[in-house]
Amino acid sequence: MTRIPRILLLTGCLAILPVLGGCLGALPEGASQTAQVRVLASGTHCGHDEADPRMHILQDAAALQQVLDDTGLRVDEDTRPNFDHEWVALIHQGRKPTLGYSLELADTSVRMMNGVGQLQVLNREPPADAIVAQALTSPCLLLAMERHPMEAIQAKDQHGTLLDEATLKP
């Protein structure tokens, strides 16, 4: 093979490479993407009187401050969310009859599919044979997640059980 055809072949390959890279990087409709999520605070006495789990989306700093005042949760100034770039979610586990219940973040990313974000949490409860104090608790988890175009967010536990779903406002 002569030098000129090799150069033409190399030039042709280099010209096609960006096109192939663009095709490989494009996500088909319905494919999942992810957004980062972080824990702002968690607590065991968050004032949720209902037995069922609930999730609330906080729209601004005033709503966050109201939640902090109502629940006694604390968020350091340097970790406060930026509402222009993050969604803030408060997930309640529901009213529980004893100590030993809690919510934990299972994955530091939210999987987004078809406009719905799926947030994974660990729904902890005391072992059946545990000796725990009889005290009403209402565990909660306060999270901040990257703001991406989503219509709703679902909170699911480690078994895939839907705890709650909340609509997101742009």
OpenMM code with the backbone's topology and positions (N, CA, C; nanometers):
from openmm import Vec3, app, unit

residues = "MET THR ARG ILE PRO ARG ILE LEU LEU LEU THR GLY CYS LEU ALA ILE LEU PRO VAL LEU GLY GLY CYS LEU GLY ALA LEU PRO GLU GLY ALA SER GLN THR ALA GLN VAL ARG VAL LEU ALA SER GLY THR HIS CYS GLY HIS ASP GLU ALA ASP PRO ARG MET HIS ILE LEU GLN ASP ALA ALA ALA LEU GLN GLN VAL LEU ASP ASP THR GLY LEU ARG VAL ASP GLU ASP THR ARG PRO ASN PHE ASP HIS GLU TRP VAL ALA LEU ILE HIS GLN GLY ARG LYS PRO THR LEU GLY TYR SER LEU GLU LEU ALA ASP THR SER VAL ARG MET MET ASN GLY VAL GLY GLN LEU GLN VAL LEU ASN ARG GLU PRO PRO ALA ASP ALA ILE VAL ALA GLN ALA LEU THR SER PRO CYS LEU LEU LEU ALA MET GLU ARG HIS PRO MET GLU ALA ILE GLN ALA LYS ASP GLN HIS GLY THR LEU LEU ASP GLU ALA THR LEU LYS PRO".split()
positions = [
    Vec3(0.0857, -0.1164, 0.0000),
    Vec3(0.0000, 0.0000, 0.0000),
    Vec3(0.0906, 0.1230, 0.0000),
    Vec3(0.0557, 0.2159, -0.0830),
    Vec3(0.1389, 0.3358, -0.0928),
    Vec3(0.1061, 0.4334, 0.0188),
    Vec3(0.1893, 0.5329, 0.0302),
    Vec3(0.1748, 0.6310, 0.1380),
    Vec3(0.0473, 0.7132, 0.1221),
    Vec3(0.0095, 0.7510, 0.0051),
    Vec3(-0.1088, 0.8356, -0.0149),
    Vec3(-0.2366, 0.7622, 0.0254),
    Vec3(-0.2625, 0.6381, -0.0153),
    Vec3(-0.3846, 0.5704, 0.0291),
    Vec3(-0.3904, 0.5530, 0.1813),
    Vec3(-0.2760, 0.5301, 0.2481),
    Vec3(-0.2764, 0.5197, 0.3946),
    Vec3(-0.3218, 0.6511, 0.4585),
    Vec3(-0.2735, 0.7614, 0.4048),
    Vec3(-0.3122, 0.8923, 0.4580),
    Vec3(-0.4611, 0.9148, 0.4345),
    Vec3(-0.5100, 0.8773, 0.3174),
    Vec3(-0.6533, 0.8923, 0.2892),
    Vec3(-0.7365, 0.8044, 0.3828),
    Vec3(-0.6920, 0.6830, 0.4057),
    Vec3(-0.7623, 0.5925, 0.4961),
    Vec3(-0.7640, 0.6486, 0.6387),
    Vec3(-0.6500, 0.6982, 0.6852),
    Vec3(-0.6402, 0.7570, 0.8185),
    Vec3(-0.7283, 0.8813, 0.8299),
    Vec3(-0.7264, 0.9663, 0.7278),
    Vec3(-0.8090, 1.0871, 0.7279),
    Vec3(-0.9568, 1.0506, 0.7298),
    Vec3(-0.9945, 0.9505, 0.6532),
    Vec3(-1.1344, 0.9058, 0.6514),
    Vec3(-1.1782, 0.8534, 0.7873),
    Vec3(-1.0926, 0.7763, 0.8516),
    Vec3(-1.1253, 0.7239, 0.9853),
    Vec3(-1.1397, 0.8370, 1.0862),
    Vec3(-1.0500, 0.9340, 1.0813),
    Vec3(-1.0569, 1.0470, 1.1735),
    Vec3(-1.1818, 1.1311, 1.1493),
    Vec3(-1.2265, 1.1398, 1.0250),
    Vec3(-1.3474, 1.2168, 0.9938),
    Vec3(-1.4722, 1.1460, 1.0458),
    Vec3(-1.4738, 1.0145, 1.0453),
    Vec3(-1.5906, 0.9370, 1.0886),
    Vec3(-1.5962, 0.9234, 1.2406),
    Vec3(-1.4830, 0.9277, 1.3073),
    Vec3(-1.4762, 0.9069, 1.4520),
    Vec3(-1.5695, 0.9977, 1.5328),
    Vec3(-1.5746, 1.1297, 1.5096),
    Vec3(-1.6668, 1.2129, 1.5881),
    Vec3(-1.8136, 1.1748, 1.5678),
    Vec3(-1.8477, 1.1334, 1.4477),
    Vec3(-1.9860, 1.0925, 1.4211),
    Vec3(-2.0203, 0.9687, 1.5029),
    Vec3(-1.9298, 0.8713, 1.5040),
    Vec3(-1.9532, 0.7507, 1.5825),
    Vec3(-1.9572, 0.7822, 1.7315),
    Vec3(-1.8691, 0.8680, 1.7776),
    Vec3(-1.8688, 0.9072, 1.9184),
    Vec3(-1.9980, 0.9755, 1.9578),
    Vec3(-2.0509, 1.0587, 1.8701),
    Vec3(-2.1783, 1.1247, 1.8987),
    Vec3(-2.2912, 1.0253, 1.9067),
    Vec3(-2.2911, 0.9248, 1.8237),
    Vec3(-2.3957, 0.8226, 1.8264),
    Vec3(-2.3866, 0.7398, 1.9537),
    Vec3(-2.2657, 0.7061, 1.9944),
    Vec3(-2.2495, 0.6260, 2.1145),
    Vec3(-2.2873, 0.7042, 2.2394),
    Vec3(-2.2666, 0.8363, 2.2390),
    Vec3(-2.2955, 0.9175, 2.3559),
    Vec3(-2.4416, 0.9540, 2.3695),
    Vec3(-2.5181, 0.9432, 2.2619),
    Vec3(-2.6596, 0.9799, 2.2675),
    Vec3(-2.7377, 0.8724, 2.3411),
    Vec3(-2.8322, 0.9165, 2.4252),
    Vec3(-2.9154, 0.8222, 2.4988),
    Vec3(-3.0475, 0.8028, 2.4268),
    Vec3(-3.0883, 0.6799, 2.4034),
    Vec3(-3.2181, 0.6577, 2.3410),
    Vec3(-3.3304, 0.6991, 2.4351),
    Vec3(-3.4465, 0.7262, 2.3755),
    Vec3(-3.5627, 0.7635, 2.4563),
    Vec3(-3.5905, 0.6545, 2.5584),
    Vec3(-3.6151, 0.6928, 2.6823),
    Vec3(-3.6445, 0.5962, 2.7877),
    Vec3(-3.5208, 0.5455, 2.8600),
    Vec3(-3.4011, 0.5826, 2.8120),
    Vec3(-3.2793, 0.5389, 2.8802),
    Vec3(-3.2648, 0.6161, 3.0109),
    Vec3(-3.1967, 0.5559, 3.1058),
    Vec3(-3.1847, 0.6216, 3.2360),
    Vec3(-3.0603, 0.7093, 3.2423),
    Vec3(-3.0721, 0.8171, 3.3190),
    Vec3(-2.9620, 0.9056, 3.3518),
    Vec3(-2.9561, 0.9107, 3.5035),
    Vec3(-2.8540, 0.9756, 3.5575),
    Vec3(-2.8450, 0.9854, 3.7031),
    Vec3(-2.8186, 1.1293, 3.7456),
    Vec3(-2.8583, 1.1589, 3.8685),
    Vec3(-2.8305, 1.2867, 3.9333),
    Vec3(-2.7733, 1.2553, 4.0710),
    Vec3(-2.6798, 1.3349, 4.1158),
    Vec3(-2.6176, 1.3132, 4.2465),
    Vec3(-2.7113, 1.3577, 4.3586),
    Vec3(-2.7061, 1.2856, 4.4694),
    Vec3(-2.7874, 1.3184, 4.5869),
    Vec3(-2.6981, 1.3104, 4.7103),
    Vec3(-2.7275, 1.3963, 4.8082),
    Vec3(-2.6489, 1.3971, 4.9321),
    Vec3(-2.7413, 1.4161, 5.0515),
    Vec3(-2.6972, 1.3657, 5.1653),
    Vec3(-2.7738, 1.3774, 5.2894),
    Vec3(-2.7425, 1.5122, 5.3534),
    Vec3(-2.8473, 1.5861, 5.3850),
    Vec3(-2.8318, 1.7111, 5.4593),
    Vec3(-2.8443, 1.6864, 5.6088),
    Vec3(-2.9410, 1.6007, 5.6466),
    Vec3(-2.9643, 1.5715, 5.7889),
    Vec3(-3.0573, 1.4518, 5.8002),
    Vec3(-3.0591, 1.3918, 5.9187),
    Vec3(-3.1550, 1.2852, 5.9484),
    Vec3(-3.1902, 1.2947, 6.0957),
    Vec3(-3.3056, 1.2402, 6.1310),
    Vec3(-3.3485, 1.2463, 6.2696),
    Vec3(-3.4501, 1.1387, 6.3017),
    Vec3(-3.4795, 1.1233, 6.4300),
    Vec3(-3.5754, 1.0208, 6.4731),
    Vec3(-3.7063, 1.0789, 6.5245),
    Vec3(-3.7107, 1.2091, 6.5470),
    Vec3(-3.8328, 1.2735, 6.5978),
    Vec3(-3.8650, 1.3935, 6.5099),
    Vec3(-3.9222, 1.3665, 6.3919),
    Vec3(-3.9437, 1.4722, 6.2926),
    Vec3(-4.0873, 1.5227, 6.2869),
    Vec3(-4.1712, 1.4813, 6.3802),
    Vec3(-4.3045, 1.5381, 6.3910),
    Vec3(-4.4050, 1.4925, 6.2876),
    Vec3(-4.3839, 1.3795, 6.2251),
    Vec3(-4.4789, 1.3262, 6.1267),
    Vec3(-4.5757, 1.2347, 6.2003),
    Vec3(-4.7024, 1.2721, 6.2069),
    Vec3(-4.8000, 1.1983, 6.2872),
    Vec3(-4.8703, 1.0851, 6.2134),
    Vec3(-4.8524, 1.0752, 6.0822),
    Vec3(-4.9186, 0.9700, 6.0054),
    Vec3(-4.8342, 0.8423, 6.0081),
    Vec3(-4.9013, 0.7284, 5.9992),
    Vec3(-4.8303, 0.6002, 6.0008),
    Vec3(-4.7580, 0.5727, 5.8687),
    Vec3(-4.8109, 0.6253, 5.7590),
    Vec3(-4.7531, 0.5988, 5.6269),
    Vec3(-4.6358, 0.6918, 5.5970),
    Vec3(-4.5390, 0.6430, 5.5198),
    Vec3(-4.4269, 0.7279, 5.4784),
    Vec3(-4.4759, 0.8413, 5.3876),
    Vec3(-4.4047, 0.9519, 5.3888),
    Vec3(-4.4370, 1.0661, 5.3036),
    Vec3(-4.3081, 1.1334, 5.2588),
    Vec3(-4.3169, 1.1963, 5.1399),
    Vec3(-4.2049, 1.2747, 5.0896),
    Vec3(-4.2569, 1.4132, 5.0523),
    Vec3(-4.1835, 1.5155, 5.0945),
    Vec3(-4.2180, 1.6535, 5.0630),
    Vec3(-4.1001, 1.7169, 4.9904),
    Vec3(-4.1297, 1.7917, 4.8853),
    Vec3(-4.0271, 1.8661, 4.8136),
    Vec3(-4.0299, 2.0098, 4.8646),
    Vec3(-3.9164, 2.0583, 4.9102),
    Vec3(-3.9052, 2.1946, 4.9617),
    Vec3(-3.8646, 2.2864, 4.8468),
    Vec3(-3.9394, 2.3941, 4.8285),
    Vec3(-3.9203, 2.4799, 4.7115),
    Vec3(-3.8184, 2.5917, 4.7299),
    Vec3(-3.7926, 2.6309, 4.8553),
    Vec3(-3.7033, 2.7450, 4.8754),
    Vec3(-3.6414, 2.7414, 5.0149),
    Vec3(-3.5541, 2.8369, 5.0403),
    Vec3(-3.4825, 2.8427, 5.1682),
    Vec3(-3.5771, 2.8660, 5.2851),
    Vec3(-3.6865, 2.9398, 5.2625),
    Vec3(-3.7836, 2.9638, 5.3703),
    Vec3(-3.8513, 2.8332, 5.4113),
    Vec3(-3.8864, 2.7499, 5.3136),
    Vec3(-3.9476, 2.6197, 5.3441),
    Vec3(-3.8484, 2.5303, 5.4182),
    Vec3(-3.7223, 2.5348, 5.3786),
    Vec3(-3.6189, 2.4575, 5.4483),
    Vec3(-3.6064, 2.5037, 5.5930),
    Vec3(-3.6032, 2.6338, 5.6145),
    Vec3(-3.5904, 2.6855, 5.7504),
    Vec3(-3.7100, 2.6448, 5.8357),
    Vec3(-3.8294, 2.6438, 5.7771),
    Vec3(-3.9493, 2.6016, 5.8501),
    Vec3(-3.9376, 2.4549, 5.8916),
    Vec3(-3.8888, 2.3701, 5.8011),
    Vec3(-3.8693, 2.2282, 5.8327),
    Vec3(-3.7650, 2.2124, 5.9432),
    Vec3(-3.6567, 2.2863, 5.9343),
    Vec3(-3.5529, 2.2779, 6.0373),
    Vec3(-3.6081, 2.3209, 6.1729),
    Vec3(-3.6877, 2.4263, 6.1739),
    Vec3(-3.7483, 2.4734, 6.2988),
    Vec3(-3.8467, 2.3708, 6.3549),
    Vec3(-3.9262, 2.3093, 6.2667),
    Vec3(-4.0298, 2.2147, 6.3106),
    Vec3(-3.9729, 2.0808, 6.3565),
    Vec3(-3.8639, 2.0369, 6.2949),
    Vec3(-3.8113, 1.9028, 6.3222),
    Vec3(-3.6921, 1.9016, 6.4171),
    Vec3(-3.6268, 2.0139, 6.4330),
    Vec3(-3.5056, 2.0176, 6.5136),
    Vec3(-3.3824, 1.9687, 6.4385),
    Vec3(-3.3972, 1.9393, 6.3092),
    Vec3(-3.2816, 1.8988, 6.2292),
    Vec3(-3.1875, 2.0174, 6.2135),
    Vec3(-3.0597, 1.9874, 6.1911),
    Vec3(-2.9599, 2.0925, 6.1716),
    Vec3(-2.8859, 2.0686, 6.0407),
    Vec3(-2.8655, 2.1775, 5.9665),
    Vec3(-2.7863, 2.1735, 5.8438),
    Vec3(-2.6810, 2.2825, 5.8560),
    Vec3(-2.5537, 2.2442, 5.8454),
    Vec3(-2.4448, 2.3415, 5.8539),
    Vec3(-2.4543, 2.4419, 5.7394),
    Vec3(-2.4093, 2.5626, 5.7659),
    Vec3(-2.4139, 2.6690, 5.6647),
    Vec3(-2.3391, 2.6292, 5.5376),
    Vec3(-2.2262, 2.5611, 5.5518),
    Vec3(-2.1468, 2.5254, 5.4341),
    Vec3(-2.2061, 2.4100, 5.3534),
    Vec3(-2.3067, 2.3418, 5.4066),
    Vec3(-2.3703, 2.2328, 5.3314),
    Vec3(-2.5143, 2.2654, 5.2918),
    Vec3(-2.5574, 2.3883, 5.3170),
    Vec3(-2.6943, 2.4275, 5.2791),
    Vec3(-2.7114, 2.4135, 5.1284),
    Vec3(-2.8300, 2.3715, 5.0860),
    Vec3(-2.8523, 2.3513, 4.9425),
    Vec3(-2.8661, 2.4824, 4.8665),
    Vec3(-2.8325, 2.4779, 4.7396),
    Vec3(-2.8535, 2.5889, 4.6478),
    Vec3(-2.9801, 2.5555, 4.5692),
    Vec3(-3.0897, 2.6224, 4.5996),
    Vec3(-3.2186, 2.5887, 4.5397),
    Vec3(-3.2239, 2.6166, 4.3896),
    Vec3(-3.1298, 2.6935, 4.3363),
    Vec3(-3.1241, 2.7144, 4.1918),
    Vec3(-3.0695, 2.5911, 4.1204),
    Vec3(-2.9927, 2.5095, 4.1932),
    Vec3(-2.9262, 2.3943, 4.1309),
    Vec3(-2.9625, 2.2604, 4.1940),
    Vec3(-3.0406, 2.2625, 4.3025),
    Vec3(-3.0732, 2.1381, 4.3725),
    Vec3(-3.2207, 2.1328, 4.4119),
    Vec3(-3.2770, 2.0121, 4.4084),
    Vec3(-3.4065, 1.9837, 4.4689),
    Vec3(-3.3782, 1.9433, 4.6132),
    Vec3(-3.4690, 1.9740, 4.7036),
    Vec3(-3.4544, 1.9314, 4.8426),
    Vec3(-3.5776, 1.8501, 4.8798),
    Vec3(-3.5549, 1.7301, 4.9311),
    Vec3(-3.6648, 1.6392, 4.9665),
    Vec3(-3.6548, 1.6009, 5.1134),
    Vec3(-3.7696, 1.6013, 5.1800),
    Vec3(-3.7809, 1.5526, 5.3173),
    Vec3(-3.8634, 1.4247, 5.3113),
    Vec3(-3.8022, 1.3135, 5.3506),
    Vec3(-3.8708, 1.1842, 5.3483),
    Vec3(-3.8982, 1.1423, 5.4919),
    Vec3(-4.0257, 1.1195, 5.5219),
    Vec3(-4.0664, 1.0710, 5.6541),
    Vec3(-4.0889, 0.9204, 5.6453),
    Vec3(-4.0415, 0.8472, 5.7423),
    Vec3(-4.0625, 0.7025, 5.7474),
    Vec3(-4.2032, 0.6696, 5.7956),
    Vec3(-4.2655, 0.7623, 5.8645),
    Vec3(-4.3968, 0.7387, 5.9246),
    Vec3(-4.3821, 0.7241, 6.0751),
    Vec3(-4.4933, 0.7366, 6.1466),
    Vec3(-4.4895, 0.7243, 6.2932),
    Vec3(-4.4599, 0.5795, 6.3301),
    Vec3(-4.3671, 0.5603, 6.4222),
    Vec3(-4.3255, 0.4268, 6.4650),
    Vec3(-4.3454, 0.4128, 6.6157),
    Vec3(-4.3730, 0.2888, 6.6638),
    Vec3(-4.4075, 0.2692, 6.8049),
    Vec3(-4.2882, 0.2594, 6.9005),
    Vec3(-4.1676, 0.2411, 6.8455),
    Vec3(-4.0501, 0.2244, 6.9327),
    Vec3(-3.9293, 0.2943, 6.8728),
    Vec3(-3.8222, 0.2966, 6.9499),
    Vec3(-3.6935, 0.3414, 6.8973),
    Vec3(-3.6378, 0.2319, 6.8062),
    Vec3(-3.5343, 0.2634, 6.7300),
    Vec3(-3.4699, 0.1629, 6.6460),
    Vec3(-3.5036, 0.1737, 6.4984),
    Vec3(-3.5938, 0.2624, 6.4616),
    Vec3(-3.6285, 0.2835, 6.3211),
    Vec3(-3.5461, 0.3993, 6.2660),
    Vec3(-3.5124, 0.3918, 6.1375),
    Vec3(-3.4398, 0.5019, 6.0738),
    Vec3(-3.4470, 0.4892, 5.9223),
    Vec3(-3.4138, 0.5985, 5.8559),
    Vec3(-3.3987, 0.6020, 5.7106),
    Vec3(-3.2546, 0.6387, 5.6790),
    Vec3(-3.1979, 0.5724, 5.5780),
    Vec3(-3.0622, 0.6027, 5.5336),
    Vec3(-3.0614, 0.6087, 5.3823),
    Vec3(-2.9717, 0.6858, 5.3275),
    Vec3(-2.9551, 0.6931, 5.1835),
    Vec3(-2.8829, 0.5674, 5.1361),
    Vec3(-2.9417, 0.4947, 5.0412),
    Vec3(-2.8821, 0.3704, 4.9923),
    Vec3(-2.7876, 0.3941, 4.8752),
    Vec3(-2.8145, 0.4978, 4.7961),
    Vec3(-2.7354, 0.5234, 4.6762),
    Vec3(-2.7184, 0.6743, 4.6616),
    Vec3(-2.5999, 0.7193, 4.6275),
    Vec3(-2.5748, 0.8628, 4.6151),
    Vec3(-2.6144, 0.9183, 4.4790),
    Vec3(-2.6907, 0.8420, 4.4043),
    Vec3(-2.7419, 0.8934, 4.2774),
    Vec3(-2.8895, 0.8578, 4.2627),
    Vec3(-2.9600, 0.9465, 4.1955),
    Vec3(-3.1009, 0.9255, 4.1620),
    Vec3(-3.1035, 0.8795, 4.0174),
    Vec3(-3.1667, 0.7670, 3.9913),
    Vec3(-3.1794, 0.7182, 3.8543),
    Vec3(-3.3029, 0.7816, 3.7926),
    Vec3(-3.2864, 0.8470, 3.6776),
    Vec3(-3.3979, 0.9137, 3.6108),
    Vec3(-3.4371, 0.8347, 3.4867),
    Vec3(-3.5657, 0.8061, 3.4763),
    Vec3(-3.6152, 0.7339, 3.3603),
    Vec3(-3.7542, 0.7858, 3.3258),
    Vec3(-3.7721, 0.8252, 3.2007),
    Vec3(-3.9006, 0.8754, 3.1517),
    Vec3(-3.9543, 0.9893, 3.2375),
    Vec3(-3.8668, 1.0789, 3.2807),
    Vec3(-3.9082, 1.1962, 3.3560),
    Vec3(-3.9332, 1.1732, 3.5036),
    Vec3(-3.9044, 1.0526, 3.5536),
    Vec3(-3.9265, 1.0217, 3.6951),
    Vec3(-3.7936, 0.9799, 3.7577),
    Vec3(-3.7584, 1.0467, 3.8671),
    Vec3(-3.6380, 1.0113, 3.9405),
    Vec3(-3.6685, 0.9045, 4.0436),
    Vec3(-3.5805, 0.8082, 4.0571),
    Vec3(-3.5980, 0.7012, 4.1553),
    Vec3(-3.4856, 0.7090, 4.2577),
    Vec3(-3.5258, 0.7390, 4.3799),
    Vec3(-3.4353, 0.7573, 4.4919),
    Vec3(-3.4398, 0.6325, 4.5782),
    Vec3(-3.3238, 0.5772, 4.6117),
    Vec3(-3.3166, 0.4529, 4.6888),
    Vec3(-3.2765, 0.4819, 4.8328),
    Vec3(-3.3594, 0.4374, 4.9283),
    Vec3(-3.3286, 0.4547, 5.0704),
    Vec3(-3.3324, 0.3197, 5.1410),
    Vec3(-3.2667, 0.3130, 5.2557),
    Vec3(-3.2725, 0.1947, 5.3412),
    Vec3(-3.3734, 0.2232, 5.4513),
    Vec3(-3.4765, 0.1436, 5.4561),
    Vec3(-3.5845, 0.1571, 5.5534),
    Vec3(-3.5504, 0.0639, 5.6692),
    Vec3(-3.4842, 0.1172, 5.7715),
    Vec3(-3.4347, 0.0354, 5.8824),
    Vec3(-3.5399, 0.0223, 5.9918),
    Vec3(-3.5452, -0.0966, 6.0507),
    Vec3(-3.6317, -0.1201, 6.1668),
    Vec3(-3.5589, -0.2130, 6.2624),
    Vec3(-3.5962, -0.2103, 6.3891),
    Vec3(-3.5245, -0.2946, 6.4854),
    Vec3(-3.5532, -0.4431, 6.4601),
    Vec3(-3.4583, -0.5308, 6.4918),
    Vec3(-3.4832, -0.6747, 6.4787),
    Vec3(-3.6020, -0.7162, 6.5658),
    Vec3(-3.6693, -0.8224, 6.5261),
    Vec3(-3.7894, -0.8686, 6.5972),
    Vec3(-3.7613, -0.9003, 6.7440),
    Vec3(-3.6411, -0.9486, 6.7747),
    Vec3(-3.6095, -0.9863, 6.9127),
    Vec3(-3.5358, -0.8763, 6.9901),
    Vec3(-3.5285, -0.7563, 6.9325),
    Vec3(-3.4564, -0.6466, 6.9980),
    Vec3(-3.5359, -0.5912, 7.1155),
    Vec3(-3.4642, -0.5525, 7.2176),
    Vec3(-3.5262, -0.4859, 7.3323),
    Vec3(-3.5076, -0.3361, 7.3097),
    Vec3(-3.6180, -0.2690, 7.2785),
    Vec3(-3.6121, -0.1254, 7.2492),
    Vec3(-3.7145, -0.0517, 7.3343),
    Vec3(-3.6877, 0.0734, 7.3602),
    Vec3(-3.7783, 0.1551, 7.4410),
    Vec3(-3.9084, 0.1809, 7.3659),
    Vec3(-4.0175, 0.1786, 7.4385),
    Vec3(-4.1483, 0.2116, 7.3818),
    Vec3(-4.1600, 0.3635, 7.3788),
    Vec3(-4.1422, 0.4216, 7.2630),
    Vec3(-4.1522, 0.5665, 7.2465),
    Vec3(-4.1910, 0.5946, 7.1025),
    Vec3(-4.2906, 0.6782, 7.0827),
    Vec3(-4.3298, 0.7134, 6.9469),
    Vec3(-4.2178, 0.7925, 6.8803),
    Vec3(-4.1809, 0.7494, 6.7615),
    Vec3(-4.0786, 0.8192, 6.6843),
    Vec3(-4.1332, 0.8473, 6.5451),
    Vec3(-4.0692, 0.9391, 6.4765),
    Vec3(-4.1057, 0.9703, 6.3374),
    Vec3(-3.9776, 1.0016, 6.2607),
    Vec3(-3.9026, 0.8972, 6.2229),
    Vec3(-3.7745, 0.9155, 6.1554),
    Vec3(-3.7893, 0.9861, 6.0205),
    Vec3(-3.6867, 1.0641, 5.9854),
    Vec3(-3.6890, 1.1336, 5.8568),
    Vec3(-3.5477, 1.1481, 5.8019),
    Vec3(-3.5428, 1.1835, 5.6744),
    Vec3(-3.4176, 1.2020, 5.6025),
    Vec3(-3.4339, 1.3253, 5.5143),
    Vec3(-3.3426, 1.4198, 5.5253),
    Vec3(-3.3448, 1.5426, 5.4464),
    Vec3(-3.2334, 1.5339, 5.3432),
    Vec3(-3.2698, 1.5427, 5.2147),
    Vec3(-3.1753, 1.5212, 5.1055),
    Vec3(-3.1721, 1.6390, 5.0095),
    Vec3(-3.0579, 1.6579, 4.9443),
    Vec3(-3.0447, 1.7538, 4.8344),
    Vec3(-2.9958, 1.6761, 4.7133),
    Vec3(-3.0594, 1.7004, 4.5979),
    Vec3(-3.0192, 1.6308, 4.4757),
    Vec3(-3.0071, 1.7286, 4.3604),
    Vec3(-2.9163, 1.6974, 4.2697),
    Vec3(-2.8959, 1.7830, 4.1533),
    Vec3(-3.0275, 1.8054, 4.0812),
    Vec3(-3.0489, 1.9292, 4.0395),
    Vec3(-3.1717, 1.9653, 3.9692),
    Vec3(-3.1555, 1.9280, 3.8217),
    Vec3(-3.2347, 1.8333, 3.7774),
    Vec3(-3.2408, 1.7904, 3.6380),
    Vec3(-3.3867, 1.7937, 3.5962),
    Vec3(-3.4142, 1.8003, 3.4675),
    Vec3(-3.5542, 1.7996, 3.4241),
    Vec3(-3.6217, 1.6675, 3.4623),
    Vec3(-3.7095, 1.6742, 3.5599),
    Vec3(-3.7879, 1.5588, 3.6049),
    Vec3(-3.9283, 1.6079, 3.6366),
    Vec3(-4.0253, 1.5216, 3.6165),
    Vec3(-4.1635, 1.5549, 3.6505),
    Vec3(-4.1965, 1.5130, 3.7931),
    Vec3(-4.1330, 1.4064, 3.8398),
    Vec3(-4.1631, 1.3530, 3.9731),
    Vec3(-4.0417, 1.2784, 4.0263),
    Vec3(-4.0457, 1.2546, 4.1565),
    Vec3(-3.9408, 1.1757, 4.2218),
    Vec3(-4.0084, 1.0698, 4.3077),
    Vec3(-3.9578, 0.9476, 4.3016),
    Vec3(-4.0101, 0.8373, 4.3824),
    Vec3(-3.9047, 0.7968, 4.4848),
    Vec3(-3.9505, 0.7695, 4.6055),
    Vec3(-3.8622, 0.7145, 4.7087),
    Vec3(-3.8988, 0.5677, 4.7255),
    Vec3(-3.8006, 0.4805, 4.7038),
    Vec3(-3.8217, 0.3364, 4.7180),
    Vec3(-3.7239, 0.2821, 4.8209),
    Vec3(-3.7683, 0.1778, 4.8922),
    Vec3(-3.6794, 0.1171, 4.9914),
    Vec3(-3.5954, 0.0071, 4.9280),
    Vec3(-3.5167, -0.0603, 5.0102),
    Vec3(-3.4236, -0.1621, 4.9624),
    Vec3(-3.4929, -0.2826, 4.8995),
    Vec3(-3.6237, -0.2968, 4.9207),
    Vec3(-3.6994, -0.4075, 4.8624),
    Vec3(-3.7748, -0.3649, 4.7367),
    Vec3(-3.7587, -0.2388, 4.6967),
    Vec3(-3.8287, -0.1868, 4.5802),
    Vec3(-3.9691, -0.1373, 4.6104),
    Vec3(-4.0063, -0.1330, 4.7376),
    Vec3(-4.1383, -0.0850, 4.7775),
    Vec3(-4.1426, 0.0669, 4.7669),
    Vec3(-4.2448, 0.1177, 4.7006),
    Vec3(-4.2620, 0.2617, 4.6863),
    Vec3(-4.3063, 0.3209, 4.8193),
    Vec3(-4.2253, 0.4106, 4.8749),
    Vec3(-4.2615, 0.4787, 4.9988),
    Vec3(-4.3535, 0.5965, 4.9689),
    Vec3(-4.3183, 0.6757, 4.8672),
    Vec3(-4.4017, 0.7879, 4.8253),
    Vec3(-4.3471, 0.8437, 4.6947),
    Vec3(-4.4292, 0.9239, 4.6286),
    Vec3(-4.3908, 0.9923, 4.5058),
    Vec3(-4.4336, 1.1374, 4.5183),
    Vec3(-4.3481, 1.2283, 4.4752),
    Vec3(-4.3788, 1.3711, 4.4819),
    Vec3(-4.3591, 1.4337, 4.3446),
    Vec3(-4.4483, 1.5250, 4.3099),
    Vec3(-4.4387, 1.5989, 4.1847),
    Vec3(-4.3382, 1.7121, 4.2015),
    Vec3(-4.2582, 1.7341, 4.0987),
    Vec3(-4.1583, 1.8409, 4.1019),
    Vec3(-4.2064, 1.9580, 4.0181),
    Vec3(-4.1945, 2.0774, 4.0733),
    Vec3(-4.2307, 2.1992, 4.0007),
    Vec3(-4.1034, 2.2614, 3.9460),
    Vec3(-4.1056, 2.3025, 3.8180),
    Vec3(-3.9839, 2.3613, 3.7589),
    Vec3(-3.9392, 2.4884, 3.8269),
] * unit.nanometer
topology = app.Topology()
chain = topology.addChain("A")
for resn in residues:
    res = topology.addResidue(resn, chain)
    for name in ("N", "CA", "C"):
        topology.addAtom(name, app.Element.getBySymbol(name[0]), res)
